[in-house]
Amino acid sequence: MADATPVTCDFCGAVAPGGETPLTWTLAVENGRRRRFCEECSRRHLRSMEAKLDSEWW
């Protein structure tokens, strides 16, 4: 049974189409918590992600 909770971007709140995380989205683990970021936020904050900064610092 599929989870009814929509997949949303943890930064801007965008909702993933189809209820599944698209391959173009980024998944990060911050303080033991999974966080998903849409393609637009992933591109905008790529350098911060590569530097392993928590999204609070973006």
PDB file of N, H, CA, C and O in Angstrom:
ATOM      1  N   MET A   1       0.846  -1.189   0.000  1.00  0.00           N
ATOM      2  CA  MET A   1       0.000   0.000   0.000  1.00  0.00           C
ATOM      3  C   MET A   1       0.881   1.238   0.000  1.00  0.00           C
ATOM      4  O   MET A   1       1.799   1.346   0.813  1.00  0.00           O
ATOM      5  N   ALA A   2       0.615   2.163  -0.893  1.00  0.00           N
ATOM      6  H   ALA A   2      -0.131   2.076  -1.554  1.00  0.00           H
ATOM      7  CA  ALA A   2       1.427   3.369  -1.022  1.00  0.00           C
ATOM      8  C   ALA A   2       1.096   4.358   0.097  1.00  0.00           C
ATOM      9  O   ALA A   2      -0.031   4.416   0.589  1.00  0.00           O
ATOM     10  N   ASP A   3       2.095   5.120   0.476  1.00  0.00           N
ATOM     11  H   ASP A   3       3.011   5.073   0.077  1.00  0.00           H
ATOM     12  CA  ASP A   3       1.922   6.148   1.498  1.00  0.00           C
ATOM     13  C   ASP A   3       1.161   7.319   0.880  1.00  0.00           C
ATOM     14  O   ASP A   3       1.509   7.769  -0.211  1.00  0.00           O
ATOM     15  N   ALA A   4       0.129   7.819   1.562  1.00  0.00           N
ATOM     16  H   ALA A   4      -0.154   7.453   2.449  1.00  0.00           H
ATOM     17  CA  ALA A   4      -0.697   8.898   1.040  1.00  0.00           C
ATOM     18  C   ALA A   4      -0.063  10.268   1.240  1.00  0.00           C
ATOM     19  O   ALA A   4      -0.573  11.258   0.716  1.00  0.00           O
ATOM     20  N   THR A   5       1.031  10.346   1.981  1.00  0.00           N
ATOM     21  H   THR A   5       1.445   9.542   2.406  1.00  0.00           H
ATOM     22  CA  THR A   5       1.684  11.617   2.243  1.00  0.00           C
ATOM     23  C   THR A   5       2.413  12.086   0.988  1.00  0.00           C
ATOM     24  O   THR A   5       3.247  11.351   0.461  1.00  0.00           O
ATOM     25  N   PRO A   6       2.120  13.302   0.491  1.00  0.00           N
ATOM     26  CA  PRO A   6       2.817  13.782  -0.701  1.00  0.00           C
ATOM     27  C   PRO A   6       4.292  14.070  -0.404  1.00  0.00           C
ATOM     28  O   PRO A   6       4.652  14.440   0.714  1.00  0.00           O
ATOM     29  N   VAL A   7       5.123  13.897  -1.410  1.00  0.00           N
ATOM     30  H   VAL A   7       4.831  13.597  -2.318  1.00  0.00           H
ATOM     31  CA  VAL A   7       6.547  14.199  -1.277  1.00  0.00           C
ATOM     32  C   VAL A   7       6.725  15.682  -1.559  1.00  0.00           C
ATOM     33  O   VAL A   7       6.370  16.165  -2.634  1.00  0.00           O
ATOM     34  N   THR A   8       7.278  16.404  -0.583  1.00  0.00           N
ATOM     35  H   THR A   8       7.566  16.012   0.291  1.00  0.00           H
ATOM     36  CA  THR A   8       7.468  17.841  -0.748  1.00  0.00           C
ATOM     37  C   THR A   8       8.926  18.221  -0.546  1.00  0.00           C
ATOM     38  O   THR A   8       9.676  17.521   0.135  1.00  0.00           O
ATOM     39  N   CYS A   9       9.319  19.343  -1.150  1.00  0.00           N
ATOM     40  H   CYS A   9       8.710  19.912  -1.703  1.00  0.00           H
ATOM     41  CA  CYS A   9      10.660  19.886  -0.974  1.00  0.00           C
ATOM     42  C   CYS A   9      10.745  20.477   0.434  1.00  0.00           C
ATOM     43  O   CYS A   9       9.900  21.281   0.826  1.00  0.00           O
ATOM     44  N   ASP A  10      11.754  20.081   1.180  1.00  0.00           N
ATOM     45  H   ASP A  10      12.441  19.428   0.862  1.00  0.00           H
ATOM     46  CA  ASP A  10      11.903  20.572   2.547  1.00  0.00           C
ATOM     47  C   ASP A  10      12.409  22.011   2.601  1.00  0.00           C
ATOM     48  O   ASP A  10      12.519  22.585   3.684  1.00  0.00           O
ATOM     49  N   PHE A  11      12.715  22.594   1.454  1.00  0.00           N
ATOM     50  H   PHE A  11      12.625  22.127   0.574  1.00  0.00           H
ATOM     51  CA  PHE A  11      13.184  23.979   1.449  1.00  0.00           C
ATOM     52  C   PHE A  11      12.085  24.937   0.976  1.00  0.00           C
ATOM     53  O   PHE A  11      11.771  25.912   1.658  1.00  0.00           O
ATOM     54  N   CYS A  12      11.503  24.652  -0.196  1.00  0.00           N
ATOM     55  H   CYS A  12      11.758  23.860  -0.750  1.00  0.00           H
ATOM     56  CA  CYS A  12      10.512  25.588  -0.746  1.00  0.00           C
ATOM     57  C   CYS A  12       9.082  25.088  -0.659  1.00  0.00           C
ATOM     58  O   CYS A  12       8.147  25.865  -0.853  1.00  0.00           O
ATOM     59  N   GLY A  13       8.891  23.795  -0.370  1.00  0.00           N
ATOM     60  H   GLY A  13       9.651  23.164  -0.213  1.00  0.00           H
ATOM     61  CA  GLY A  13       7.552  23.247  -0.239  1.00  0.00           C
ATOM     62  C   GLY A  13       6.935  22.731  -1.530  1.00  0.00           C
ATOM     63  O   GLY A  13       5.764  22.350  -1.535  1.00  0.00           O
ATOM     64  N   ALA A  14       7.693  22.708  -2.633  1.00  0.00           N
ATOM     65  H   ALA A  14       8.644  23.017  -2.629  1.00  0.00           H
ATOM     66  CA  ALA A  14       7.169  22.195  -3.902  1.00  0.00           C
ATOM     67  C   ALA A  14       6.744  20.740  -3.722  1.00  0.00           C
ATOM     68  O   ALA A  14       7.386  19.986  -2.991  1.00  0.00           O
ATOM     69  N   VAL A  15       5.665  20.351  -4.386  1.00  0.00           N
ATOM     70  H   VAL A  15       5.143  20.964  -4.980  1.00  0.00           H
ATOM     71  CA  VAL A  15       5.140  18.993  -4.282  1.00  0.00           C
ATOM     72  C   VAL A  15       5.578  18.198  -5.505  1.00  0.00           C
ATOM     73  O   VAL A  15       5.451  18.669  -6.635  1.00  0.00           O
ATOM     74  N   ALA A  16       6.093  16.995  -5.278  1.00  0.00           N
ATOM     75  H   ALA A  16       6.197  16.613  -4.359  1.00  0.00           H
ATOM     76  CA  ALA A  16       6.544  16.131  -6.368  1.00  0.00           C
ATOM     77  C   ALA A  16       5.338  15.565  -7.107  1.00  0.00           C
ATOM     78  O   ALA A  16       4.374  15.125  -6.481  1.00  0.00           O
ATOM     79  N   PRO A  17       5.388  15.574  -8.434  1.00  0.00           N
ATOM     80  CA  PRO A  17       4.285  14.987  -9.194  1.00  0.00           C
ATOM     81  C   PRO A  17       4.282  13.471  -9.056  1.00  0.00           C
ATOM     82  O   PRO A  17       5.342  12.845  -9.015  1.00  0.00           O
ATOM     83  N   GLY A  18       3.111  12.890  -8.984  1.00  0.00           N
ATOM     84  H   GLY A  18       2.251  13.399  -9.016  1.00  0.00           H
ATOM     85  CA  GLY A  18       2.995  11.439  -8.934  1.00  0.00           C
ATOM     86  C   GLY A  18       3.200  10.827  -7.570  1.00  0.00           C
ATOM     87  O   GLY A  18       3.097   9.608  -7.434  1.00  0.00           O
ATOM     88  N   GLY A  19       3.487  11.621  -6.549  1.00  0.00           N
ATOM     89  H   GLY A  19       3.570  12.611  -6.659  1.00  0.00           H
ATOM     90  CA  GLY A  19       3.620  11.096  -5.201  1.00  0.00           C
ATOM     91  C   GLY A  19       4.917  10.362  -4.903  1.00  0.00           C
ATOM     92  O   GLY A  19       5.068   9.806  -3.815  1.00  0.00           O
ATOM     93  N   GLU A  20       5.849  10.345  -5.836  1.00  0.00           N
ATOM     94  H   GLU A  20       5.726  10.796  -6.720  1.00  0.00           H
ATOM     95  CA  GLU A  20       7.148   9.714  -5.618  1.00  0.00           C
ATOM     96  C   GLU A  20       8.243  10.737  -5.816  1.00  0.00           C
ATOM     97  O   GLU A  20       8.057  11.721  -6.532  1.00  0.00           O
ATOM     98  N   THR A  21       9.393  10.512  -5.183  1.00  0.00           N
ATOM     99  H   THR A  21       9.545   9.712  -4.602  1.00  0.00           H
ATOM    100  CA  THR A  21      10.521  11.428  -5.323  1.00  0.00           C
ATOM    101  C   THR A  21      11.126  11.278  -6.714  1.00  0.00           C
ATOM    102  O   THR A  21      11.609  10.198  -7.052  1.00  0.00           O
ATOM    103  N   PRO A  22      11.113  12.342  -7.538  1.00  0.00           N
ATOM    104  CA  PRO A  22      11.712  12.271  -8.871  1.00  0.00           C
ATOM    105  C   PRO A  22      13.225  12.062  -8.792  1.00  0.00           C
ATOM    106  O   PRO A  22      13.857  12.437  -7.804  1.00  0.00           O
ATOM    107  N   LEU A  23      13.797  11.470  -9.825  1.00  0.00           N
ATOM    108  H   LEU A  23      13.284  11.166 -10.628  1.00  0.00           H
ATOM    109  CA  LEU A  23      15.238  11.236  -9.865  1.00  0.00           C
ATOM    110  C   LEU A  23      16.038  12.532  -9.849  1.00  0.00           C
ATOM    111  O   LEU A  23      17.210  12.521  -9.475  1.00  0.00           O
ATOM    112  N   THR A  24      15.433  13.649 -10.247  1.00  0.00           N
ATOM    113  H   THR A  24      14.480  13.658 -10.551  1.00  0.00           H
ATOM    114  CA  THR A  24      16.138  14.925 -10.293  1.00  0.00           C
ATOM    115  C   THR A  24      16.183  15.634  -8.942  1.00  0.00           C
ATOM    116  O   THR A  24      16.852  16.659  -8.807  1.00  0.00           O
ATOM    117  N   TRP A  25      15.480  15.102  -7.939  1.00  0.00           N
ATOM    118  H   TRP A  25      14.937  14.269  -8.049  1.00  0.00           H
ATOM    119  CA  TRP A  25      15.497  15.687  -6.601  1.00  0.00           C
ATOM    120  C   TRP A  25      16.694  15.163  -5.826  1.00  0.00           C
ATOM    121  O   TRP A  25      17.247  14.116  -6.163  1.00  0.00           O
ATOM    122  N   THR A  26      17.096  15.887  -4.791  1.00  0.00           N
ATOM    123  H   THR A  26      16.647  16.738  -4.517  1.00  0.00           H
ATOM    124  CA  THR A  26      18.233  15.520  -3.952  1.00  0.00           C
ATOM    125  C   THR A  26      17.726  15.035  -2.597  1.00  0.00           C
ATOM    126  O   THR A  26      16.778  15.588  -2.039  1.00  0.00           O
ATOM    127  N   LEU A  27      18.372  13.996  -2.081  1.00  0.00           N
ATOM    128  H   LEU A  27      19.142  13.547  -2.535  1.00  0.00           H
ATOM    129  CA  LEU A  27      18.059  13.486  -0.751  1.00  0.00           C
ATOM    130  C   LEU A  27      19.269  13.713   0.135  1.00  0.00           C
ATOM    131  O   LEU A  27      20.386  13.355  -0.238  1.00  0.00           O
ATOM    132  N   ALA A  28      19.063  14.300   1.298  1.00  0.00           N
ATOM    133  H   ALA A  28      18.156  14.591   1.601  1.00  0.00           H
ATOM    134  CA  ALA A  28      20.150  14.544   2.251  1.00  0.00           C
ATOM    135  C   ALA A  28      19.710  14.052   3.629  1.00  0.00           C
ATOM    136  O   ALA A  28      18.517  13.997   3.927  1.00  0.00           O
ATOM    137  N   VAL A  29      20.673  13.700   4.451  1.00  0.00           N
ATOM    138  H   VAL A  29      21.642  13.744   4.208  1.00  0.00           H
ATOM    139  CA  VAL A  29      20.387  13.321   5.828  1.00  0.00           C
ATOM    140  C   VAL A  29      21.043  14.360   6.725  1.00  0.00           C
ATOM    141  O   VAL A  29      22.264  14.513   6.727  1.00  0.00           O
ATOM    142  N   GLU A  30      20.221  15.070   7.487  1.00  0.00           N
ATOM    143  H   GLU A  30      19.229  14.945   7.486  1.00  0.00           H
ATOM    144  CA  GLU A  30      20.700  16.110   8.396  1.00  0.00           C
ATOM    145  C   GLU A  30      20.237  15.767   9.806  1.00  0.00           C
ATOM    146  O   GLU A  30      19.040  15.642  10.063  1.00  0.00           O
ATOM    147  N   ASN A  31      21.176  15.619  10.700  1.00  0.00           N
ATOM    148  H   ASN A  31      22.149  15.721  10.492  1.00  0.00           H
ATOM    149  CA  ASN A  31      20.866  15.279  12.090  1.00  0.00           C
ATOM    150  C   ASN A  31      19.989  14.034  12.184  1.00  0.00           C
ATOM    151  O   ASN A  31      19.079  13.962  13.010  1.00  0.00           O
ATOM    152  N   GLY A  32      20.278  13.054  11.323  1.00  0.00           N
ATOM    153  H   GLY A  32      21.017  13.113  10.652  1.00  0.00           H
ATOM    154  CA  GLY A  32      19.547  11.803  11.338  1.00  0.00           C
ATOM    155  C   GLY A  32      18.181  11.848  10.674  1.00  0.00           C
ATOM    156  O   GLY A  32      17.450  10.858  10.708  1.00  0.00           O
ATOM    157  N   ARG A  33      17.823  12.966  10.077  1.00  0.00           N
ATOM    158  H   ARG A  33      18.417  13.770  10.050  1.00  0.00           H
ATOM    159  CA  ARG A  33      16.513  13.138   9.448  1.00  0.00           C
ATOM    160  C   ARG A  33      16.674  13.259   7.938  1.00  0.00           C
ATOM    161  O   ARG A  33      17.509  14.029   7.464  1.00  0.00           O
ATOM    162  N   ARG A  34      15.882  12.507   7.180  1.00  0.00           N
ATOM    163  H   ARG A  34      15.203  11.882   7.565  1.00  0.00           H
ATOM    164  CA  ARG A  34      15.918  12.598   5.719  1.00  0.00           C
ATOM    165  C   ARG A  34      15.249  13.883   5.269  1.00  0.00           C
ATOM    166  O   ARG A  34      14.174  14.247   5.746  1.00  0.00           O
ATOM    167  N   ARG A  35      15.911  14.567   4.335  1.00  0.00           N
ATOM    168  H   ARG A  35      16.784  14.272   3.947  1.00  0.00           H
ATOM    169  CA  ARG A  35      15.352  15.798   3.772  1.00  0.00           C
ATOM    170  C   ARG A  35      15.431  15.701   2.264  1.00  0.00           C
ATOM    171  O   ARG A  35      16.438  15.253   1.716  1.00  0.00           O
ATOM    172  N   ARG A  36      14.369  16.120   1.591  1.00  0.00           N
ATOM    173  H   ARG A  36      13.551  16.484   2.036  1.00  0.00           H
ATOM    174  CA  ARG A  36      14.312  16.082   0.134  1.00  0.00           C
ATOM    175  C   ARG A  36      14.242  17.503  -0.399  1.00  0.00           C
ATOM    176  O   ARG A  36      13.583  18.372   0.172  1.00  0.00           O
ATOM    177  N   PHE A  37      14.947  17.719  -1.523  1.00  0.00           N
ATOM    178  H   PHE A  37      15.482  17.013  -1.987  1.00  0.00           H
ATOM    179  CA  PHE A  37      14.987  19.045  -2.137  1.00  0.00           C
ATOM    180  C   PHE A  37      14.676  18.927  -3.621  1.00  0.00           C
ATOM    181  O   PHE A  37      15.229  18.067  -4.306  1.00  0.00           O
ATOM    182  N   CYS A  38      13.794  19.786  -4.120  1.00  0.00           N
ATOM    183  H   CYS A  38      13.345  20.485  -3.563  1.00  0.00           H
ATOM    184  CA  CYS A  38      13.401  19.755  -5.521  1.00  0.00           C
ATOM    185  C   CYS A  38      14.584  20.124  -6.419  1.00  0.00           C
ATOM    186  O   CYS A  38      15.623  20.589  -5.950  1.00  0.00           O
ATOM    187  N   GLU A  39      14.398  19.906  -7.707  1.00  0.00           N
ATOM    188  H   GLU A  39      13.554  19.528  -8.088  1.00  0.00           H
ATOM    189  CA  GLU A  39      15.466  20.164  -8.672  1.00  0.00           C
ATOM    190  C   GLU A  39      15.922  21.627  -8.631  1.00  0.00           C
ATOM    191  O   GLU A  39      17.121  21.905  -8.676  1.00  0.00           O
ATOM    192  N   GLU A  40      14.976  22.554  -8.548  1.00  0.00           N
ATOM    193  H   GLU A  40      14.002  22.329  -8.511  1.00  0.00           H
ATOM    194  CA  GLU A  40      15.323  23.977  -8.536  1.00  0.00           C
ATOM    195  C   GLU A  40      16.150  24.349  -7.295  1.00  0.00           C
ATOM    196  O   GLU A  40      17.169  25.030  -7.414  1.00  0.00           O
ATOM    197  N   CYS A  41      15.718  23.907  -6.116  1.00  0.00           N
ATOM    198  H   CYS A  41      14.890  23.354  -6.020  1.00  0.00           H
ATOM    199  CA  CYS A  41      16.464  24.194  -4.889  1.00  0.00           C
ATOM    200  C   CYS A  41      17.816  23.485  -4.896  1.00  0.00           C
ATOM    201  O   CYS A  41      18.812  24.032  -4.422  1.00  0.00           O
ATOM    202  N   SER A  42      17.849  22.269  -5.434  1.00  0.00           N
ATOM    203  H   SER A  42      17.041  21.824  -5.819  1.00  0.00           H
ATOM    204  CA  SER A  42      19.101  21.523  -5.512  1.00  0.00           C
ATOM    205  C   SER A  42      20.119  22.278  -6.354  1.00  0.00           C
ATOM    206  O   SER A  42      21.282  22.396  -5.970  1.00  0.00           O
ATOM    207  N   ARG A  43      19.683  22.790  -7.502  1.00  0.00           N
ATOM    208  H   ARG A  43      18.738  22.694  -7.815  1.00  0.00           H
ATOM    209  CA  ARG A  43      20.596  23.545  -8.373  1.00  0.00           C
ATOM    210  C   ARG A  43      21.043  24.852  -7.712  1.00  0.00           C
ATOM    211  O   ARG A  43      22.215  25.221  -7.775  1.00  0.00           O
ATOM    212  N   ARG A  44      20.096  25.543  -7.081  1.00  0.00           N
ATOM    213  H   ARG A  44      19.143  25.243  -7.030  1.00  0.00           H
ATOM    214  CA  ARG A  44      20.396  26.836  -6.471  1.00  0.00           C
ATOM    215  C   ARG A  44      21.390  26.708  -5.318  1.00  0.00           C
ATOM    216  O   ARG A  44      22.215  27.599  -5.115  1.00  0.00           O
ATOM    217  N   HIS A  45      21.322  25.603  -4.558  1.00  0.00           N
ATOM    218  H   HIS A  45      20.652  24.880  -4.724  1.00  0.00           H
ATOM    219  CA  HIS A  45      22.131  25.451  -3.353  1.00  0.00           C
ATOM    220  C   HIS A  45      23.179  24.350  -3.466  1.00  0.00           C
ATOM    221  O   HIS A  45      23.625  23.803  -2.457  1.00  0.00           O
ATOM    222  N   LEU A  46      23.569  24.029  -4.698  1.00  0.00           N
ATOM    223  H   LEU A  46      23.207  24.473  -5.517  1.00  0.00           H
ATOM    224  CA  LEU A  46      24.504  22.938  -4.936  1.00  0.00           C
ATOM    225  C   LEU A  46      25.828  23.106  -4.188  1.00  0.00           C
ATOM    226  O   LEU A  46      26.317  22.144  -3.597  1.00  0.00           O
ATOM    227  N   ARG A  47      26.408  24.279  -4.199  1.00  0.00           N
ATOM    228  H   ARG A  47      26.010  25.061  -4.679  1.00  0.00           H
ATOM    229  CA  ARG A  47      27.697  24.493  -3.518  1.00  0.00           C
ATOM    230  C   ARG A  47      27.580  24.283  -2.012  1.00  0.00           C
ATOM    231  O   ARG A  47      28.487  23.726  -1.394  1.00  0.00           O
ATOM    232  N   SER A  48      26.491  24.714  -1.423  1.00  0.00           N
ATOM    233  H   SER A  48      25.754  25.167  -1.924  1.00  0.00           H
ATOM    234  CA  SER A  48      26.284  24.507   0.009  1.00  0.00           C
ATOM    235  C   SER A  48      26.107  23.024   0.318  1.00  0.00           C
ATOM    236  O   SER A  48      26.583  22.532   1.341  1.00  0.00           O
ATOM    237  N   MET A  49      25.418  22.318  -0.576  1.00  0.00           N
ATOM    238  H   MET A  49      25.031  22.718  -1.408  1.00  0.00           H
ATOM    239  CA  MET A  49      25.228  20.882  -0.380  1.00  0.00           C
ATOM    240  C   MET A  49      26.565  20.150  -0.461  1.00  0.00           C
ATOM    241  O   MET A  49      26.856  19.273   0.351  1.00  0.00           O
ATOM    242  N   GLU A  50      27.369  20.521  -1.447  1.00  0.00           N
ATOM    243  H   GLU A  50      27.133  21.233  -2.107  1.00  0.00           H
ATOM    244  CA  GLU A  50      28.673  19.873  -1.600  1.00  0.00           C
ATOM    245  C   GLU A  50      29.581  20.160  -0.413  1.00  0.00           C
ATOM    246  O   GLU A  50      30.425  19.335  -0.065  1.00  0.00           O
ATOM    247  N   ALA A  51      29.414  21.321   0.211  1.00  0.00           N
ATOM    248  H   ALA A  51      28.728  21.991  -0.072  1.00  0.00           H
ATOM    249  CA  ALA A  51      30.209  21.674   1.385  1.00  0.00           C
ATOM    250  C   ALA A  51      29.641  21.016   2.650  1.00  0.00           C
ATOM    251  O   ALA A  51      30.188  21.175   3.741  1.00  0.00           O
ATOM    252  N   LYS A  52      28.539  20.278   2.487  1.00  0.00           N
ATOM    253  H   LYS A  52      28.095  20.149   1.601  1.00  0.00           H
ATOM    254  CA  LYS A  52      27.876  19.560   3.565  1.00  0.00           C
ATOM    255  C   LYS A  52      27.345  20.490   4.659  1.00  0.00           C
ATOM    256  O   LYS A  52      27.333  20.142   5.840  1.00  0.00           O
ATOM    257  N   LEU A  53      26.908  21.678   4.238  1.00  0.00           N
ATOM    258  H   LEU A  53      26.918  21.960   3.279  1.00  0.00           H
ATOM    259  CA  LEU A  53      26.265  22.598   5.178  1.00  0.00           C
ATOM    260  C   LEU A  53      24.810  22.175   5.356  1.00  0.00           C
ATOM    261  O   LEU A  53      24.147  21.825   4.379  1.00  0.00           O
ATOM    262  N   ASP A  54      24.310  22.202   6.572  1.00  0.00           N
ATOM    263  H   ASP A  54      24.848  22.487   7.365  1.00  0.00           H
ATOM    264  CA  ASP A  54      22.896  21.927   6.806  1.00  0.00           C
ATOM    265  C   ASP A  54      22.080  23.000   6.104  1.00  0.00           C
ATOM    266  O   ASP A  54      22.538  24.130   5.942  1.00  0.00           O
ATOM    267  N   SER A  55      20.874  22.645   5.688  1.00  0.00           N
ATOM    268  H   SER A  55      20.501  21.727   5.820  1.00  0.00           H
ATOM    269  CA  SER A  55      20.025  23.579   4.945  1.00  0.00           C
ATOM    270  C   SER A  55      19.692  24.835   5.750  1.00  0.00           C
ATOM    271  O   SER A  55      19.298  25.845   5.168  1.00  0.00           O
ATOM    272  N   GLU A  56      19.840  24.794   7.060  1.00  0.00           N
ATOM    273  H   GLU A  56      20.160  23.973   7.533  1.00  0.00           H
ATOM    274  CA  GLU A  56      19.608  25.991   7.883  1.00  0.00           C
ATOM    275  C   GLU A  56      20.565  27.126   7.491  1.00  0.00           C
ATOM    276  O   GLU A  56      20.245  28.299   7.682  1.00  0.00           O
ATOM    277  N   TRP A  57      21.734  26.779   6.946  1.00  0.00           N
ATOM    278  H   TRP A  57      21.994  25.826   6.791  1.00  0.00           H
ATOM    279  CA  TRP A  57      22.757  27.777   6.606  1.00  0.00           C
ATOM    280  C   TRP A  57      22.630  28.333   5.205  1.00  0.00           C
ATOM    281  O   TRP A  57      23.344  29.271   4.850  1.00  0.00           O
ATOM    282  N   TRP A  58      21.718  27.767   4.382  1.00  0.00           N
ATOM    283  H   TRP A  58      21.138  27.006   4.671  1.00  0.00           H
ATOM    284  CA  TRP A  58      21.579  28.249   3.010  1.00  0.00           C
ATOM    285  C   TRP A  58      20.916  29.583   3.025  1.00  0.00           C
ATOM    286  O   TRP A  58      20.699  30.176   1.968  1.00  0.00           O
TER     287      TRP A  58
END
